[in-house]
């Protein structure tokens, strides 16, 4: 039985992001249950982040070099699933660190390669009726939340192993789902393997609009670093209850899903990638400016849904622009560079956030608004979707 492209991608994305949802929020607690110290847990997480930054672009290049995105994606997911299971038998810090690095390297390119496949399949020039990428990505966000909620009912402080097994099963399902998604049609021309890796990277970086896309996404996504690291601490210190904090956090995720499914595609069709990216940057200016001066639950509940714009809408705009700008033969490399830019800036700003928050408290959110302020004109003058390709790239 042949499964249609959109359904196949929903299965792939839902299983992959559900696997993230059941594990990523709980890895620190799992490591703690294995008698690792806070310093050791921090080292594992930091090392895994560094590994993802390195492995993502390299494996993306390999996928384009081989011309087989689905095979590389399936292999990476399967290796990550195998690594997850080995956590059960680890009994020393260095074993946990080694396994975490292997899994981080395997998982790093998965979302980028999946996006490369789906964005190219959604292009109108591909045979068959194109589908809306936003709805595919929205199913992923919903699956992440569902995975987190589900595993929360299965684990206890004395038994965290369901995290491992559920993560492994979902990863294997997503690995199998790669066989269901359609192969990307690549136009005839010189095989990508005939060109050195550096040449192919330079091909992308020579595109002014691609460089702007990387810069804008890094600035706006990176501006979330202060919120992700210190918002809960700031709210807790202000006396906001844990239940209210949970609701505030859930608001942001719910807004992300709604934008991916409904609002985002409509805004993209109405304003194009340029208008959508500029709106996302403007939303970041508003969001972080208000977050820096108030801990009112009412005001926070109003600005938290802006996450749907500052993350989901910008991601949709970037994917729309990527689909119009990047050749299929370089799609995995482009997605990996996109993820690397955002990840590198986010990591750097996360480190800086600790210093800023210790010195300025809520005022440390203001520099995050400034970053979005820099991104706004870049997005307006530098972004263009397929309707504006004649403007130059």
C-alpha positions in Angstrom: 0.0 0.0 0.0 1.4 3.4 -1.1 1.2 6.1 1.5 0.9 9.7 0.2 3.8 12.1 0.8 2.1 14.3 3.4 1.0 11.3 5.5 4.5 9.7 5.3 6.1 12.9 6.4 3.6 13.3 9.3 4.6 9.7 10.5 8.3 10.6 10.2 8.1 13.9 12.0 5.6 12.8 14.6 7.7 9.8 15.6 11.0 11.7 15.5 9.8 14.7 17.6 7.8 12.5 20.0 11.2 10.7 20.6 12.7 14.1 21.4 9.7 14.9 23.7 10.0 11.8 25.8 13.7 12.2 26.4 15.2 15.6 26.1 13.4 17.3 29.0 14.3 14.3 31.3 17.9 13.5 30.4 19.3 15.6 33.3 17.0 13.9 35.8 18.0 10.5 34.3 21.7 11.3 34.7 21.1 12.5 38.3 19.4 9.1 39.1 22.6 7.4 38.0 24.5 9.3 40.7 26.2 11.8 38.5 27.0 15.2 40.0 25.7 18.5 38.8 29.1 19.3 37.3 29.2 16.0 35.4 25.6 16.5 34.1 26.5 20.0 32.9 29.6 18.7 31.2 27.6 16.0 29.4 25.0 18.4 28.2 27.6 21.0 27.1 29.7 18.4 25.3 26.6 17.0 23.5 25.7 20.5 22.4 29.2 21.0 21.0 29.0 17.7 19.2 25.7 18.6 17.6 27.2 21.9 16.3 30.0 20.0 14.6 28.2 16.9 13.5 25.2 18.5 11.9 26.9 20.4 9.1 29.4 17.5 8.4 26.7 14.8 8.1 24.5 17.2 6.0 27.5 17.6 3.6 27.8 13.8 3.6 24.1 13.4 2.7 24.4 15.8 -0.2 27.7 14.1 -1.3 26.1 10.7 -1.4 22.9 12.0 -3.0 20.9 9.8 -0.7 19.2 11.9 2.1 16.8 9.1 3.1 19.5 6.6 3.7 21.7 8.9 5.7 18.7 10.0 7.8 17.6 6.4 8.5 21.1 5.5 9.5 21.5 8.4 11.8 18.2 7.7 13.6 19.0 4.0 13.9 22.4 4.8 15.5 20.7 7.2 17.9 18.2 4.5 18.9 21.0 2.0 19.6 22.9 4.6 21.6 19.8 5.3 23.7 19.5 1.7 24.7 23.1 1.5 25.9 22.4 4.1 28.6 20.7 1.2 30.5 24.0 -0.5 31.1 26.2 2.5 31.6 27.7 2.7 35.1 30.4 5.3 35.0 30.6 9.0 34.0 32.9 8.4 31.1 30.5 5.8 29.6 27.6 8.2 29.9 29.6 10.9 28.3 30.7 8.7 25.4 27.2 7.4 24.7 25.8 11.0 24.9 28.3 12.2 22.4 27.5 9.3 20.0 23.8 10.0 20.2 24.3 13.7 19.8 26.3 13.2 16.7 23.7 10.9 15.3 20.7 13.1 16.1 22.3 16.4 15.1 21.5 16.2 11.4 18.1 14.4 11.6 15.9 17.4 11.7 17.9 19.2 9.0 17.8 16.3 6.6 14.1 15.7 7.3 13.5 19.4 6.5 15.6 19.1 3.4 13.5 16.3 2.2 10.1 17.8 3.1 10.9 21.3 1.8 12.0 20.0 -1.6 9.0 17.7 -1.8 6.8 20.7 -1.1 8.2 22.7 -4.1 5.5 23.3 -6.7 7.8 22.2 -9.5 7.9 18.6 -8.1 5.4 16.3 -9.8 2.2 15.9 -8.0 0.3 18.3 -5.7 2.6 20.1 -3.3 1.8 20.0 0.4 2.1 22.7 3.1 5.3 22.2 5.1 3.9 24.1 8.1 1.3 21.5 8.8 3.9 18.8 8.7 6.1 20.7 11.1 3.1 21.5 13.3 2.4 17.8 13.7 6.0 17.5 15.0 5.5 20.1 17.7 2.3 18.5 18.8 4.0 15.1 18.9 6.8 16.6 21.1 4.3 17.8 23.6 2.3 14.5 23.5 5.5 12.6 24.0 6.5 14.7 27.1 3.0 14.3 28.6 2.9 10.6 28.0 6.3 9.7 29.4 5.5 11.9 32.4 2.7 9.4 33.3 5.1 6.4 32.9 8.1 7.4 34.9 8.7 8.0 38.6 11.6 9.2 40.6 12.5 5.6 41.3 12.1 4.4 37.7 13.2 6.5 34.8 14.0 3.6 32.4 10.7 4.1 30.4 12.4 7.2 29.0 15.0 5.0 27.4 12.7 2.4 25.9 10.1 4.8 24.6 12.8 7.0 23.1 14.3 3.9 21.3 11.0 2.6 20.0 9.9 6.0 18.6 13.3 6.5 17.0 13.1 3.1 15.3 9.6 4.0 14.0 10.9 7.2 12.5 13.8 5.3 11.0 11.4 3.0 9.3 9.2 5.9 8.2 12.1 7.2 6.0 11.3 4.4 3.6 7.8 5.8 3.1 8.7 9.4 2.2 9.2 10.1 -1.5 12.7 10.6 -2.9 13.6 14.1 -3.8 13.7 14.7 -7.6 17.1 16.1 -8.4 17.6 17.9 -11.7 20.3 16.6 -14.1 23.7 18.2 -13.8 27.1 17.5 -12.4 26.9 15.0 -9.5 27.4 16.7 -6.1 30.2 14.2 -5.3 32.2 15.6 -8.2 32.7 18.9 -6.3 34.8 19.2 -3.1 32.9 19.8 0.1 34.3 23.3 0.6 33.3 24.3 -3.0 29.7 23.2 -2.2 29.6 25.2 1.0 30.9 28.2 -0.8 28.3 27.9 -3.4 25.7 28.5 -0.7 27.6 31.2 1.1 28.0 33.1 -2.2 24.2 33.6 -2.2 23.6 37.0 -0.4 20.0 36.0 0.5 21.2 32.7 2.0 23.8 34.6 4.2 21.0 37.0 5.3 18.7 34.0 6.1 21.4 32.5 8.3 22.1 35.8 10.1 18.4 36.7 10.7 17.5 33.3 11.9 20.6 33.2 14.2 19.7 36.6 15.7 16.0 35.9 16.3 16.4 32.3 17.5 19.4 33.2 19.5 17.4 35.9 21.3 15.4 33.1 22.9 18.5 32.1 25.0 17.7 34.4 27.9 14.1 33.2 28.1 15.0 29.6 27.9 17.7 29.8 30.5 16.3 32.2 33.0 12.6 32.9 32.5 11.5 30.2 34.9 14.0 31.3 37.5 12.8 34.9 37.1 9.2 34.0 37.4 9.8 31.7 40.4 11.7 34.4 42.2 8.8 36.8 41.6 6.5 34.4 43.4 4.7 32.9 40.4 3.4 29.4 41.2 4.7 26.3 39.4 1.3 25.6 38.0 1.1 29.2 36.5 4.6 28.8 35.1 3.6 25.5 33.5 0.6 27.2 31.9 2.8 30.1 30.6 5.3 27.7 29.1 2.5 25.6 27.5 1.0 28.8 26.0 4.2 29.2 24.0 4.2 25.7 22.7 0.5 25.8 21.9 1.0 29.0 19.9 3.9 27.3 18.0 1.6 24.5 17.0 -1.2 26.8 15.9 1.1 28.9 13.8 2.6 25.9 12.1 -0.8 24.4 11.3 -3.0 27.4 10.6 -1.8 31.0 11.1 1.7 30.7 9.6 0.8 29.3 6.2 -1.9 32.0 5.8 0.5 34.8 6.8 3.1 33.4 4.3 0.6 33.4 1.5 -0.5 36.9 2.4 2.8 38.6 3.1 5.5 36.3 1.6 8.7 35.2 3.3 9.9 38.8 3.6 6.9 40.1 5.5 6.6 37.0 7.7 10.3 37.2 8.7 10.0 40.9 9.5 6.9 40.2 11.6 8.7 37.6 13.5 11.6 40.0 14.3 9.1 42.7 15.3 7.3 40.2 17.6 10.7 39.5 19.2 11.3 43.2 19.9 7.9 43.4 21.6 8.2 40.1 23.5 11.6 40.6 25.1 11.0 44.3 25.8 7.9 43.5 27.9 9.5 40.4 29.4 12.3 42.5 30.8 10.1 44.9 32.7 7.3 42.8 34.1 6.6 39.6 35.9 2.8 40.1 35.8 1.1 36.8 35.0 -1.5 38.7 33.0 1.1 40.5 30.8 3.2 37.4 30.5 0.2 35.4 29.3 -0.4 37.9 26.6 3.2 37.9 25.3 4.0 34.2 25.6 1.9 33.3 22.5 4.3 35.6 20.5 6.5 32.5 20.5 4.4 31.3 17.6 5.8 34.2 15.6 9.3 34.5 16.9 10.0 30.8 16.3 7.4 29.0 14.2 6.6 31.8 11.7 10.3 32.6 11.2 11.0 29.0 10.6 8.3 28.8 8.0 9.6 31.9 6.3 13.1 30.4 6.2 11.8 27.1 4.8 9.8 29.0 2.1 12.9 31.0 1.2 15.2 27.9 1.3 12.9 26.0 -1.0 13.0 28.8 -3.6 16.7 29.6 -3.2 18.7 26.4 -2.6 19.2 23.7 -5.3 18.0 20.2 -4.3 21.6 18.9 -4.5 22.6 21.3 -1.7 19.5 21.0 0.4 20.9 19.0 3.3 24.0 21.1 3.5 21.9 24.3 3.5 19.7 23.0 6.3 22.7 22.0 8.3 24.3 25.4 8.0 20.9 27.0 9.0 20.8 24.8 12.1 24.5 25.4 12.9 24.1 29.2 12.7 21.2 29.3 15.1 22.8 26.7 17.4 26.1 28.4 17.6 24.7 31.8 18.4 22.2 30.3 20.9 25.0 28.5 22.7 27.1 31.7 22.8 24.2 33.8 24.1 23.3 31.1 26.6 26.7 31.5 28.2 26.5 35.3 28.0 23.0 35.2 29.5 24.3 33.9 32.9 26.6 37.0 33.2 23.9 39.4 32.0 21.2 38.0 34.3 23.4 38.0 37.3 24.3 41.7 36.8 21.0 43.1 35.4 18.2 40.7 36.3 15.2 41.3 34.1 17.0 44.1 32.3 19.1 41.3 30.6 16.1 40.7 28.3 16.7 44.1 26.7 19.7 43.0 24.7 17.6 40.2 23.3 15.1 42.8 22.0 18.1 44.7 20.4 19.1 41.5 18.5 15.7 41.3 17.0 15.9 45.0 16.2 19.0 44.3 14.1 17.2 41.4 12.4 14.2 43.4 11.4 15.7 45.5 8.6 17.8 42.6 7.4 14.6 40.4 7.1 12.7 43.2 5.3 15.4 44.0 2.7 17.0 40.5 2.4 14.3 37.9 2.5 12.3 36.9 -0.6 10.3 33.8 -1.5 9.7 32.3 -4.9 7.5 35.2 -5.9 10.5 37.6 -5.5 13.4 35.6 -6.9 13.9 38.1 -9.7 15.1 40.6 -7.0 18.4 38.8 -7.1 20.0 36.2 -4.9 
